[in-house]
Amino acid sequence: MRIIFMGTAELACPSLQALCHQAPFRVVAVVTQPDRPKGRDLKLHFSPVKELALREGVPILQPERARDAQFLDRLKAHQPELIVVAAYGQILPPAILELPRFGCLNVHASLLPKYRGAAPIQWAILEDETETGVTIMKMDAGLDTGGILAQAGAVIRAEDDAETLHDRLAKLGAELLVNTVPDYVAGKVAPYPQPVEGASYARKIRKEDGHLDWSLPARSLWNRVRGFTPWPGAFTFEPAAPKPRMLKVWKAEIEAQRIGQPGEVLSADKNGIVVGSGKQALRILSLQREGGRRLSAQEFLAGNDLPPGSQLS
């Protein structure tokens, strides 16, 4: 089966790799976003999917816009029977959706219709979900609104952050994809409409979302630390002259037995830095000062003063 794979982010890599190494699939081309400048030197960087495609020896297409007529002609020339999409980053026009005879399938990291959109993994954690999963969907013109072919659930563990959950869901999605496609093309399974009720939208995460609002309950803050790791990172500011200094919070836990004013440092010792919130308190276990390295609370306090009564903002 001739497959074109469209993806950009790390989430897509296990699915691409599974398709490249399992018969009867034949990935005839990979479509990914153009190389982008990154870092202080603004050097062009390949997407994770491009790096994998290069290792697998698969032809690569990198259109600036998926609607570009020249790109569509190149896509047609590969004569795909199926297009698989995972974390590609652009909305596909009808001309692509209708190109292959088996349509376009999407690997989405949520149990649709919950958390349609760009950041389903982060928002599942932020919204205090205990379960999420992956969906194989036949794409339509809407935003993650197509019919469902298969779903698989995954427990969100207390120790999970967005990175660990991402890695599990990426693997789960790849397994579900290669198990679903053969039955789908054989006509053994057909897409069914998403339920009308329970739909929600997971908007793209912004850098400023990581700023901790200490008036929130400790559980919400804990979820933000987990949901925003590794990017954009949960952060707060400590008092300093001439301006407050940013502290990135890597790991924390709820301190149910303590209360205090939101943002007030209640205690700071080898067991962590306890900060008051809108309900209960948050114990910071691992943190990083701007320009420094990630430290345990004990290591941080050995070289930095953050006495009880200090106010984080």
SEFITOR-476552 format. One record per residue: residue number from 0; z negated, y, x of N, C-alpha, C in turn; residue in three letters. Coordinates in steps of 0.2 Angstrom, whole numbers, padded with zeros to 4 digits. Atoms other than C-alpha are relative to their C-alpha. Example, Ala and Ser with C-alpha at 12.3 -4.5 7.8 and 13.67 -1.06 7.14 Angstrom:
2
    i   n_up  n_north  n_east  ca_up  ca_north  ca_east   c_up  c_north  c_east   aa
    0   0000    -0006    0004  -0039     -0022     0062   0000     0006    0004  ALA
    1   0001    -0006   -0004  -0036     -0005     0068  -0003     0005   -0004  SER
% end
This chain:
313
    i   n_up  n_north  n_east  ca_up  ca_north  ca_east   c_up  c_north  c_east   aa
    0   0000    -0006    0004   0000      0000     0000   0000     0006    0004  MET
    1   0000    -0006   -0004   0005      0017     0007  -0004     0005   -0003  ARG
    2   0005    -0005    0002  -0009      0029     0006   0000     0006    0005  ILE
    3   0002    -0006   -0003  -0011      0047     0011  -0007     0002   -0001  ILE
    4   0007    -0001    0001  -0029      0052     0015   0000     0008    0001  PHE
    5   0001    -0007   -0001  -0034      0070     0013  -0008     0001    0000  MET
    6   0007    -0001   -0001  -0051      0075     0020  -0001     0005    0006  GLY
    7   0001    -0004   -0005  -0059      0087     0032  -0007    -0001    0003  THR
    8   0007     0001   -0002  -0078      0085     0033  -0002    -0007    0002  ALA
    9   0003     0006   -0002  -0089      0072     0041  -0001    -0005   -0005  GLU
   10   0001     0005    0006  -0092      0064     0024   0006    -0004   -0001  LEU
   11  -0006     0003    0001  -0074      0059     0023   0001    -0006    0005  ALA
   12  -0002     0005   -0006  -0074      0049     0040  -0001    -0007   -0002  CYS
   13   0001     0008    0001  -0081      0032     0034   0005    -0002   -0005  PRO
   14  -0005     0002    0004  -0069      0032     0020   0007    -0001    0003  SER
   15  -0006     0001   -0004  -0054      0035     0031   0000    -0006    0005  LEU
   16   0000     0006   -0005  -0060      0022     0044   0001    -0006   -0004  GLN
   17  -0001     0006    0004  -0062      0009     0030   0007    -0001   -0002  ALA
   18  -0006     0001    0002  -0045      0012     0024   0005    -0002    0006  LEU
   19  -0005     0002   -0005  -0037      0011     0041  -0001    -0007    0003  CYS
   20   0001     0007   -0003  -0045     -0006     0045  -0001    -0005   -0005  HIS
   21   0001     0006    0005  -0044     -0016     0029   0007     0000   -0004  GLN
   22  -0007     0002    0004  -0028     -0024     0022  -0002     0000   -0008  ALA
   23  -0007    -0001   -0001  -0018     -0021     0011   0001     0008    0001  PRO
   24  -0001    -0008    0000  -0021     -0002     0014   0004     0001    0007  PHE
   25  -0003    -0002   -0006  -0009      0007     0026   0000     0008   -0001  ARG
   26   0000    -0007    0000  -0013      0025     0029   0006     0003    0004  VAL
   27  -0006    -0002   -0004   0003      0033     0033   0000     0008    0002  VAL
   28   0001    -0007   -0002  -0003      0051     0035  -0007     0002   -0002  ALA
   29   0006    -0003    0001  -0019      0061     0036   0001     0008   -0001  VAL
   30  -0001    -0007    0001  -0020      0079     0028  -0007     0003    0001  VAL
   31   0006    -0003   -0002  -0034      0090     0035   0001     0007    0001  THR
   32   0000    -0007   -0001  -0039      0108     0036   0003     0002    0007  GLN
   33  -0002    -0002   -0006  -0031      0118     0050  -0006     0001    0005  PRO
   34   0005    -0001   -0005  -0041      0120     0067  -0003     0007   -0001  ASP
   35   0004    -0007    0001  -0054      0134     0065  -0004     0002    0006  ARG
   36   0004    -0003   -0005  -0062      0145     0078  -0007    -0001   -0001  PRO
   37   0007     0001    0001  -0080      0141     0081  -0004     0002    0006  LYS
   38   0004    -0001   -0005  -0095      0145     0092   0001     0007    0003  GLY
   39  -0001    -0007   -0003  -0097      0161     0103   0006     0001    0003  ARG
   40  -0007    -0001   -0003  -0081      0158     0112   0006     0000   -0004  ASP
   41  -0006     0000    0005  -0071      0156     0096   0005    -0005    0002  LEU
   42  -0005     0005   -0002  -0062      0141     0103   0002    -0004   -0006  LYS
   43  -0002     0004    0006  -0052      0131     0090  -0003    -0007    0001  LEU
   44   0003     0007    0001  -0061      0115     0084   0004    -0004   -0005  HIS
   45  -0003     0005    0005  -0053      0100     0076  -0006    -0002   -0005  PHE
   46   0005     0003    0005  -0061      0094     0060  -0002    -0007    0002  SER
   47   0001     0007   -0001  -0070      0077     0060   0005    -0005   -0002  PRO
   48  -0006     0005    0003  -0056      0069     0050   0006     0000    0005  VAL
   49  -0006     0000   -0005  -0043      0075     0063  -0002    -0004    0006  LYS
   50   0002     0004   -0006  -0053      0068     0077   0001    -0007   -0001  GLU
   51  -0001     0008    0001  -0054      0051     0069   0007    -0002   -0001  LEU
   52  -0007     0001    0001  -0036      0052     0064   0004    -0001    0006  ALA
   53  -0003     0000   -0007  -0031      0055     0082  -0002    -0007    0003  LEU
   54   0002     0006   -0002  -0041      0040     0087   0003    -0006   -0003  ARG
   55  -0003     0006    0004  -0033      0029     0074   0008     0000    0001  GLU
   56  -0007     0000   -0001  -0016      0035     0079   0004     0001   -0007  GLY
   57  -0004    -0002    0006  -0011      0042     0061   0003     0006    0000  VAL
   58  -0003    -0007    0000   0001      0056     0059  -0005     0005   -0004  PRO
   59   0004    -0005    0003  -0008      0072     0054   0004     0006   -0002  ILE
   60  -0003    -0006    0003  -0003      0086     0043  -0006     0005   -0001  LEU
   61   0005    -0005    0000  -0013      0103     0043   0003     0006   -0004  GLN
   62  -0003    -0006    0003  -0006      0115     0030  -0006     0005   -0001  PRO
   63   0005    -0006    0001  -0015      0132     0028  -0001     0000   -0008  GLU
   64   0001     0000    0007  -0012      0130     0009   0003    -0007   -0003  ARG
   65  -0003     0007    0003  -0010      0113    -0001   0006     0002   -0004  ALA
   66  -0005    -0002    0004   0002      0123    -0012   0007     0002    0003  ARG
   67  -0006    -0002   -0004   0014      0127     0002   0006    -0005   -0002  ASP
   68  -0006     0004    0002   0032      0121    -0003   0002    -0005    0006  ALA
   69  -0002     0004   -0005   0036      0115     0014  -0004    -0006    0001  GLN
   70   0005     0005    0000   0020      0105     0015   0001    -0006   -0005  PHE
   71  -0001     0004    0006   0024      0097    -0002   0006    -0005    0002  LEU
   72  -0006     0004   -0002   0041      0091     0005  -0002    -0005    0005  ASP
   73   0002     0005   -0005   0033      0083     0020  -0004    -0005   -0003  ARG
   74   0004     0005    0003   0021      0075     0009   0004    -0006   -0004  LEU
   75  -0005     0004    0004   0035      0068    -0002   0003    -0005    0005  LYS
   76  -0004     0004   -0004   0044      0061     0013  -0004    -0006    0002  ALA
   77   0004     0006   -0002   0029      0049     0017   0000    -0005   -0006  HIS
   78  -0001     0005    0005   0032      0041     0000  -0007    -0003   -0002  GLN
   79   0007     0004    0001   0013      0038    -0004   0000    -0003   -0007  PRO
   80   0001     0003    0007   0009      0026    -0018  -0007     0002   -0003  GLU
   81   0007    -0002    0002  -0009      0033    -0018  -0002     0005    0005  LEU
   82   0003    -0005   -0004  -0018      0048    -0012  -0007     0000   -0001  ILE
   83   0007     0000    0001  -0036      0047    -0008  -0003     0007    0003  VAL
   84   0002    -0006   -0002  -0046      0063    -0006  -0008     0000    0001  VAL
   85   0007    -0001   -0001  -0064      0066     0001  -0002     0006    0004  ALA
   86   0003    -0006   -0004  -0072      0082     0006   0006     0004    0003  ALA
   87  -0006    -0003   -0003  -0055      0090     0009  -0001     0008    0000  TYR
   88   0001    -0007    0000  -0059      0108     0004   0004     0005   -0003  GLY
   89  -0005    -0004    0004  -0045      0114    -0007   0001    -0004   -0006  GLN
   90  -0002     0002    0007  -0040      0112    -0025   0007    -0002    0001  ILE
   91  -0006     0003   -0001  -0025      0101    -0026   0005     0003   -0006  LEU
   92  -0004    -0002    0006  -0010      0108    -0037   0003    -0006   -0004  PRO
   93  -0003     0006    0004  -0002      0097    -0051   0006    -0004    0004  PRO
   94  -0006     0003   -0004   0013      0094    -0039  -0003    -0006    0004  ALA
   95   0003     0006   -0004   0001      0083    -0028  -0003    -0005   -0004  ILE
   96   0004     0004    0004  -0009      0076    -0041   0005    -0005   -0004  LEU
   97  -0005     0004    0003   0007      0069    -0049   0005    -0004    0004  GLU
   98  -0005     0002   -0005   0016      0064    -0033   0000    -0008    0000  LEU
   99   0000     0007   -0001   0010      0046    -0030   0000    -0004   -0007  PRO
  100  -0001     0003    0007   0013      0033    -0044  -0007    -0003   -0002  ARG
  101   0007     0002    0002  -0006      0028    -0044  -0005     0006    0000  PHE
  102   0004    -0006    0001  -0012      0046    -0044  -0004     0001    0007  GLY
  103   0004    -0002   -0005  -0025      0054    -0033  -0007    -0002   -0002  CYS
  104   0007     0001    0001  -0043      0047    -0031  -0004     0004    0004  LEU
  105   0005    -0004   -0004  -0058      0056    -0025  -0006    -0003    0001  ASN
  106   0007     0003   -0001  -0074      0050    -0017  -0005     0006    0000  VAL
  107   0004    -0006    0001  -0087      0062    -0023  -0008    -0002    0000  HIS
  108   0006     0002   -0002  -0105      0062    -0017  -0006     0002   -0006  ALA
  109   0005     0000    0005  -0114      0062    -0034   0001    -0005   -0006  SER
  110  -0001     0004    0005  -0116      0053    -0050   0003     0004   -0006  LEU
  111  -0003    -0005    0004  -0103      0063    -0060  -0002    -0002   -0008  LEU
  112  -0002    -0007   -0001  -0104      0073    -0071  -0005     0004    0003  PRO
  113   0005    -0005   -0003  -0120      0079    -0062   0003     0002    0007  LYS
  114  -0001    -0003   -0007  -0117      0090    -0047   0008     0000    0002  TYR
  115  -0007    -0002   -0002  -0098      0094    -0048   0000     0006    0005  ARG
  116   0000    -0006   -0005  -0093      0106    -0034  -0001    -0002    0007  GLY
  117   0000     0000   -0007  -0095      0109    -0016  -0006    -0003    0004  ALA
  118   0006     0002   -0003  -0113      0104    -0012  -0004    -0005   -0004  ALA
  119   0004     0005    0004  -0119      0089    -0022  -0006    -0003    0003  PRO
  120   0006     0003   -0003  -0130      0082    -0009  -0006     0004    0001  ILE
  121   0006    -0005    0000  -0140      0097    -0006  -0003     0002   -0006  GLN
  122   0003    -0002    0006  -0142      0102    -0024  -0004    -0006   -0003  TRP
  123   0004     0006    0003  -0148      0084    -0029  -0007     0000    0003  ALA
  124   0006    -0001   -0003  -0162      0087    -0016  -0004     0006   -0003  ILE
  125   0003    -0006    0002  -0165      0105    -0021  -0003    -0001   -0007  LEU
  126   0002     0000    0007  -0167      0100    -0039  -0005    -0006   -0001  GLU
  127   0006     0004    0000  -0180      0087    -0035   0002    -0007   -0004  ASP
  128  -0002     0006    0002  -0169      0072    -0040  -0003    -0006    0004  GLU
  129   0002     0006   -0003  -0175      0054    -0036   0005    -0005    0001  THR
  130  -0006     0005   -0001  -0158      0046    -0037   0006     0004    0000  GLU
  131  -0007    -0003    0001  -0140      0051    -0034   0004    -0006    0002  THR
  132  -0005     0006   -0001  -0125      0041    -0029   0007     0003    0002  GLY
  133  -0007    -0001   -0001  -0106      0041    -0027   0004    -0002   -0005  VAL
  134  -0004     0002    0006  -0092      0041    -0039   0007     0000    0003  THR
  135  -0007     0000   -0001  -0074      0036    -0037   0004     0002   -0006  ILE
  136  -0003    -0003    0006  -0064      0047    -0049   0008     0001    0001  MET
  137  -0007    -0002    0000  -0046      0049    -0053   0001     0007   -0002  LYS
  138   0000    -0007    0001  -0042      0067    -0051   0004     0003   -0005  MET
  139  -0004    -0004    0005  -0036      0079    -0064   0000     0007    0003  ASP
  140   0000    -0007   -0002  -0033      0098    -0064  -0006     0003    0001  ALA
  141   0006    -0003    0000  -0051      0102    -0066  -0004    -0001    0006  GLY
  142   0004     0001   -0006  -0065      0103    -0054  -0005    -0006   -0001  LEU
  143   0004     0006    0000  -0072      0086    -0052  -0001    -0003   -0007  ASP
  144   0001     0002    0008  -0069      0082    -0071   0004    -0006   -0001  THR
  145  -0004     0006    0001  -0057      0067    -0069  -0004    -0006   -0002  GLY
  146   0003     0006    0002  -0060      0050    -0076  -0003    -0004    0006  GLY
  147   0004     0004   -0004  -0073      0038    -0068   0003    -0007    0001  ILE
  148  -0002     0007   -0001  -0067      0022    -0060  -0006    -0004    0002  LEU
  149   0005     0003   -0003  -0083      0017    -0051  -0006     0004    0002  ALA
  150   0006    -0004   -0002  -0101      0023    -0047  -0005    -0005    0003  GLN
  151   0006     0004   -0003  -0115      0017    -0036  -0006     0005    0002  ALA
  152   0006    -0004    0000  -0132      0024    -0036  -0004    -0001    0007  GLY
  153   0004     0000   -0006  -0144      0028    -0021  -0006     0004   -0001  ALA
  154   0006    -0003    0001  -0162      0032    -0021  -0001     0006    0006  VAL
  155   0001    -0005   -0005  -0167      0049    -0013  -0007    -0001    0002  ILE
  156   0007     0002   -0002  -0182      0045    -0002  -0004     0006    0002  ARG
  157   0004    -0006   -0002  -0196      0057     0002   0001     0002    0007  ALA
  158  -0002    -0002   -0007  -0191      0057     0020   0007     0002    0001  GLU
  159  -0007    -0002   -0001  -0173      0061     0017   0000     0008    0000  ASP
  160  -0003    -0006    0000  -0165      0077     0021   0007     0000   -0002  ASP
  161  -0007     0000    0002  -0147      0083     0017   0004    -0004    0005  ALA
  162  -0004     0003   -0005  -0141      0075     0034  -0001    -0008   -0001  GLU
  163   0001     0007    0001  -0149      0058     0031   0003    -0003   -0006  THR
  164  -0003     0002    0006  -0144      0057     0013   0008     0000    0000  LEU
  165  -0007    -0001   -0001  -0126      0063     0018   0003    -0007    0003  HIS
  166  -0003     0006   -0004  -0124      0048     0030   0000    -0006   -0004  ASP
  167   0000     0006    0004  -0130      0035     0018   0006     0000   -0006  ARG
  168  -0004    -0001    0005  -0119      0042     0004   0008    -0001    0003  LEU
  169  -0006     0001   -0003  -0104      0043     0016   0002    -0007    0001  ALA
  170  -0002     0007   -0001  -0105      0025     0020   0000    -0004   -0007  LYS
  171   0000     0003    0006  -0109      0020     0002   0007     0001   -0004  LEU
  172  -0007    -0002    0003  -0093      0030    -0004   0006    -0004    0003  GLY
  173  -0005     0004   -0003  -0082      0021     0009   0000    -0007   -0003  ALA
  174   0000     0007    0003  -0088      0004     0003   0002    -0001   -0007  GLU
  175  -0002     0000    0007  -0086      0008    -0015   0008     0001   -0001  LEU
  176  -0008    -0002    0000  -0068      0015    -0012   0004    -0006    0001  LEU
  177  -0004     0005   -0002  -0061      0000    -0003  -0001    -0006   -0005  VAL
  178   0001     0006    0005  -0069     -0012    -0016   0003     0002   -0007  ASN
  179  -0003    -0002    0007  -0062     -0002    -0031   0008     0001    0000  THR
  180  -0007    -0001    0000  -0044      0002    -0026   0004    -0006   -0001  VAL
  181  -0004     0006    0002  -0037     -0016    -0026   0000    -0001   -0008  PRO
  182   0000     0001    0007  -0043     -0018    -0044   0003     0005   -0004  ASP
  183  -0004    -0006    0003  -0037     -0001    -0049   0007    -0001    0000  TYR
  184  -0008     0000    0000  -0019     -0003    -0043   0002    -0007   -0003  VAL
  185  -0002     0006    0004  -0019     -0021    -0051  -0001     0001   -0007  ALA
  186   0001    -0001    0007  -0024     -0014    -0067  -0006    -0003   -0003  GLY
  187   0006     0004    0002  -0040     -0023    -0068  -0006     0005   -0002  LYS
  188   0004    -0005    0002  -0050     -0007    -0070   0003     0007   -0001  VAL
  189  -0003    -0007    0002  -0046      0010    -0078  -0005     0005   -0001  ALA
  190   0004    -0006    0000  -0053      0027    -0077  -0003     0001   -0007  PRO
  191   0003    -0002    0007  -0065      0032    -0092  -0002     0007    0001  TYR
  192   0002    -0007    0000  -0069      0050    -0097  -0007     0001    0002  PRO
  193   0007    -0002   -0001  -0085      0058    -0090  -0003     0002   -0006  GLN
  194   0004    -0002    0006  -0099      0060    -0102   0000     0008   -0001  PRO
  195   0000    -0008    0001  -0099      0078    -0110  -0007     0002    0002  VAL
  196   0007    -0002   -0002  -0118      0079    -0108  -0002    -0001    0007  GLU
  197   0003     0001   -0006  -0127      0081    -0092   0004     0003    0006  GLY
  198  -0004    -0003   -0006  -0114      0090    -0082  -0003     0006    0003  ALA
  199   0002    -0005   -0004  -0119      0102    -0069   0004     0002    0006  SER
  200  -0004    -0002   -0005  -0112      0112    -0055  -0004     0002    0006  TYR
  201   0004    -0001   -0006  -0117      0112    -0037   0004     0005    0005  ALA
  202  -0004    -0005   -0004  -0111      0128    -0029  -0001    -0001    0007  ARG
  203   0000     0001   -0007  -0107      0130    -0011  -0007     0004    0003  LYS
  204   0006    -0003   -0003  -0123      0134     0000   0002     0005    0004  ILE
  205  -0001    -0006   -0004  -0124      0151     0008  -0006     0000    0005  ARG
  206   0005    -0001   -0006  -0133      0155     0024  -0007     0003   -0003  LYS
  207   0006    -0003    0002  -0145      0166     0015  -0005    -0004   -0005  GLU
  208   0004     0004    0004  -0151      0152     0003  -0005    -0003    0004  ASP
  209   0005     0003   -0004  -0161      0145     0017  -0007     0004    0001  GLY
  210   0006    -0004    0000  -0174      0160     0016  -0005    -0002   -0005  HIS
  211   0005     0002    0004  -0190      0153     0010  -0003     0005   -0004  LEU
  212   0003    -0005    0004  -0197      0162    -0005  -0007    -0003   -0002  ASP
  213   0007     0004    0001  -0216      0158    -0004  -0003     0001   -0006  TRP
  214   0003     0000    0007  -0219      0163    -0022   0001    -0006   -0004  SER
  215  -0002     0007    0003  -0211      0146    -0026  -0006    -0005    0001  LEU
  216   0005     0005   -0001  -0222      0131    -0029   0002    -0004    0007  PRO
  217   0000     0004   -0006  -0225      0120    -0013   0006    -0005   -0001  ALA
  218  -0005     0005    0001  -0214      0106    -0020   0007     0003    0001  ARG
  219  -0007    -0003    0000  -0199      0118    -0022   0002     0002    0007  SER
  220  -0001    -0002   -0007  -0201      0124    -0004   0001    -0006    0004  LEU
  221  -0001     0007   -0003  -0203      0106     0002   0008    -0002   -0001  TRP
  222  -0007     0002    0001  -0186      0102    -0006   0005     0004    0003  ASN
  223  -0005    -0004   -0003  -0178      0117     0001   0000    -0001    0008  ARG
  224   0000     0002   -0007  -0183      0112     0019   0004    -0006    0001  VAL
  225  -0004     0006   -0001  -0176      0095     0016   0008     0001   -0002  ARG
  226  -0007    -0001    0003  -0160      0101     0006   0004     0004    0005  GLY
  227  -0003    -0004   -0004  -0156      0114     0019   0000    -0002    0008  PHE
  228   0000     0003   -0007  -0158      0103     0035   0006    -0005    0000  THR
  229   0000    -0005   -0005  -0147      0104     0045   0002     0007   -0001  PRO
  230  -0003    -0007    0001  -0138      0119     0038  -0001     0002   -0007  TRP
  231   0000    -0006   -0005  -0141      0133     0035  -0007     0000    0003  PRO
  232   0007     0000   -0003  -0159      0128     0039  -0005     0004   -0005  GLY
  233   0005    -0004    0004  -0175      0134     0029  -0003     0004    0005  ALA
  234   0003    -0005   -0005  -0182      0149     0038  -0004     0005   -0004  PHE
  235   0004    -0005    0002  -0195      0162     0036  -0001     0005    0006  THR
  236   0001    -0005   -0005  -0201      0177     0046  -0007     0001    0001  PHE
  237   0007    -0001   -0002  -0217      0180     0056   0000     0007    0002  GLU
  238   0001    -0007   -0002  -0224      0197     0059   0000     0001    0007  PRO
  239  -0001    -0001   -0008  -0219      0204     0076   0003     0008    0000  ALA
  240  -0002    -0006   -0001  -0215      0221     0083   0006    -0001    0005  ALA
  241  -0001    -0006    0005  -0202      0230     0083   0002    -0003   -0007  PRO
  242  -0002     0003    0006  -0196      0218     0069  -0002    -0007   -0001  LYS
  243   0002     0007    0001  -0201      0201     0061   0005    -0004    0004  PRO
  244  -0004     0005   -0003  -0195      0186     0070   0001    -0006   -0004  ARG
  245  -0001     0006    0004  -0187      0171     0062  -0002    -0006    0002  MET
  246   0002     0007   -0001  -0194      0154     0061   0004    -0005   -0004  LEU
  247  -0003     0006    0004  -0184      0139     0056  -0004    -0005   -0001  LYS
  248   0004     0005    0002  -0193      0126     0047   0004    -0007    0000  VAL
  249  -0004     0007    0000  -0187      0108     0051  -0003    -0005   -0004  TRP
  250   0003     0006    0004  -0200      0097     0043  -0007     0003   -0003  LYS
  251   0006    -0002    0003  -0214      0100     0031  -0003    -0005   -0005  ALA
  252   0002     0004    0005  -0225      0092     0018  -0004     0004   -0005  GLU
  253   0004    -0004    0005  -0234      0097     0002  -0008    -0001    0002  ILE
  254   0007     0000   -0001  -0253      0101     0005  -0003     0002   -0007  GLU
  255   0002    -0001    0007  -0259      0098    -0013  -0007     0003    0000  ALA
  256   0007    -0002    0001  -0278      0102    -0009  -0001     0007    0002  GLN
  257   0001    -0007   -0003  -0275      0120    -0002   0003     0005   -0005  ARG
  258  -0003    -0005    0003  -0272      0136    -0011  -0001     0007    0004  ILE
  259   0001    -0007   -0003  -0269      0154    -0005   0005     0004   -0002  GLY
  260  -0005    -0005    0001  -0258      0169    -0006   0006    -0002    0002  GLN
  261  -0006     0002   -0003  -0240      0166    -0005   0002     0003    0007  PRO
  262  -0002    -0003   -0007  -0234      0167     0013  -0006     0000    0005  GLY
  263   0006     0000   -0004  -0252      0167     0020  -0001    -0006    0004  GLU
  264   0002     0006   -0005  -0256      0156     0035  -0007    -0001   -0002  VAL
  265   0007     0002    0002  -0271      0147     0029  -0004    -0004    0006  LEU
  266   0003     0003   -0006  -0274      0136     0045   0006    -0001    0004  SER
  267  -0005     0001   -0005  -0264      0133     0061  -0004    -0004    0005  ALA
  268   0003     0004   -0005  -0269      0118     0072   0005    -0006    0001  ASP
  269  -0004     0006   -0002  -0263      0101     0079   0003    -0004   -0006  LYS
  270  -0003     0003    0006  -0260      0095     0061   0005     0003   -0004  ASN
  271  -0005    -0004    0003  -0248      0108     0056  -0002     0007   -0002  GLY
  272   0001    -0007    0002  -0247      0126     0050   0001     0000   -0008  ILE
  273   0001     0000    0007  -0253      0127     0032   0001     0007   -0003  VAL
  274  -0002    -0006    0002  -0245      0141     0022  -0001     0000   -0008  VAL
  275   0001    -0001    0007  -0250      0147     0004   0007     0001   -0003  GLY
  276  -0006    -0001    0004  -0237      0147    -0010  -0001     0001   -0007  SER
  277   0002    -0002    0007  -0235      0150    -0028  -0004    -0006   -0004  GLY
  278   0004     0005    0002  -0243      0133    -0031  -0001    -0005    0005  LYS
  279   0002     0005   -0005  -0253      0122    -0019   0002     0004    0007  GLN
  280  -0002    -0003   -0007  -0247      0125     0000   0005    -0005    0003  ALA
  281  -0005     0004   -0004  -0234      0119     0012  -0003    -0001    0007  LEU
  282   0002     0001   -0007  -0239      0111     0029   0006    -0001    0004  ARG
  283  -0006     0000   -0004  -0226      0115     0042  -0001    -0005    0006  ILE
  284   0001     0005   -0005  -0224      0100     0054   0004     0001    0006  LEU
  285  -0005    -0001   -0006  -0209      0105     0065   0003     0007   -0002  SER
  286  -0003    -0006    0001  -0202      0122     0068   0004     0003    0006  LEU
  287  -0004    -0003   -0006  -0191      0133     0079   0000     0007    0000  GLN
  288  -0001    -0007    0000  -0192      0151     0084   0007     0002    0002  ARG
  289  -0007    -0002   -0002  -0176      0160     0085   0001     0001    0007  GLU
  290  -0002     0000   -0007  -0168      0158     0102  -0004    -0006    0004  GLY
  291   0003     0005   -0004  -0180      0144     0106   0002    -0007   -0002  GLY
  292  -0002     0007    0001  -0180      0125     0104  -0005    -0003   -0006  ARG
  293   0004     0003    0005  -0187      0114     0090  -0006    -0003    0003  ARG
  294   0006     0002   -0002  -0205      0110     0092  -0004    -0003   -0006  LEU
  295   0005     0002    0005  -0219      0101     0083  -0005     0006   -0001  SER
  296   0004    -0005    0001  -0232      0112     0076  -0005     0001    0006  ALA
  297   0004     0000   -0006  -0244      0107     0090   0003     0003    0006  GLN
  298  -0003    -0002   -0006  -0232      0111     0103   0002     0008   -0001  GLU
  299  -0001    -0007    0001  -0227      0128     0095  -0006     0004    0001  PHE
  300   0006    -0004   -0001  -0245      0134     0094  -0003     0000    0007  LEU
  301   0002     0000   -0007  -0248      0129     0112   0002     0006    0004  ALA
  302  -0003    -0006   -0004  -0237      0144     0117   0001     0006   -0005  GLY
  303  -0001    -0006    0005  -0237      0155     0101  -0006     0001   -0004  ASN
  304   0006    -0002    0004  -0250      0164     0092   0002     0001   -0007  ASP
  305  -0001    -0001    0007  -0250      0162     0073  -0006    -0001   -0004  LEU
  306   0007     0001    0003  -0268      0164     0067   0000     0000   -0007  PRO
  307   0001     0000    0007  -0274      0161     0050  -0001     0008   -0003  PRO
  308   0000    -0007    0003  -0272      0177     0039   0007     0003    0001  GLY
  309  -0007    -0003   -0001  -0254      0180     0046   0004    -0001   -0006  SER
  310  -0004     0000    0006  -0242      0184     0033   0008    -0002    0002  GLN
  311  -0007     0002   -0001  -0225      0175     0033   0004     0003   -0006  LEU
  312  -0004    -0003    0005  -0211      0183     0023   0007    -0003    0000  SER
% end
